[in-house]
């Protein structure tokens, strides 16, 4: 029996402020909210410390931290089921994400 990780490690990539900010730039995909896409992409591609910086930039940019996916869930709701998401949840909540 193999166990599936719920969060992949991000190795070898340098995340300076410019790289972190680049995750703010996304294109819409059908019924997906662009703000949700940006948040999910950052969550999947960053370590928690970089994600914390990202959500600060995201919030300062006036973006919607409570944007929803097509199933009506925010990123906070989605990641709350992930075993290793504690630091990500703290980052989201620090800029106003709510259940």
KAHUHU-V269983 format. One record per residue. RES is the residue in one small letter. PHI is phi in whole degrees, 0 to 359 (none if undefined). D_CENTER is the distance of its C-alpha to the mean C-alpha in whole Angstrom. Layout:
res phi d_center
RES PHI D_CENTER
RES PHI D_CENTER
This chain:
res phi d_center
x none 30
x 252 27
x 263 23
x 265 20
x 286 17
x 262 14
x 213 12
x 280 13
x 287 14
x 254 14
x 241 17
x 80 19
x 261 17
x 272 17
x 246 15
x 280 17
x 303 16
x 296 17
x 294 14
x 298 11
x 297 12
x 299 13
x 287 9
x 286 10
x 268 13
x 224 13
x 256 16
x 294 16
x 229 17
x 57 19
x 273 18
x 280 14
x 290 13
x 301 12
x 294 10
x 296 8
x 302 8
x 298 7
x 297 3
x 295 4
x 299 6
x 293 4
x 301 3
x 287 7
x 251 8
x 231 8
x 289 10
x 303 9
x 296 12
x 288 10
x 297 7
x 299 9
x 295 11
x 302 8
x 294 7
x 294 11
x 299 12
x 303 10
x 294 12
x 299 15
x 279 15
x 79 15
x 279 12
x 269 12
x 293 9
x 255 11
x 300 11
x 245 12
x 277 12
x 300 16
x 273 17
x 83 16
x 251 13
x 278 10
x 298 7
x 302 9
x 295 11
x 294 10
x 282 9
x 297 12
x 271 14
x 272 13
x 301 15
x 254 13
x 260 10
x 308 13
x 291 11
x 291 8
x 298 9
x 302 12
x 297 9
x 299 8
x 294 12
x 295 13
x 246 12
x 104 13
x 293 11
x 223 14
x 287 15
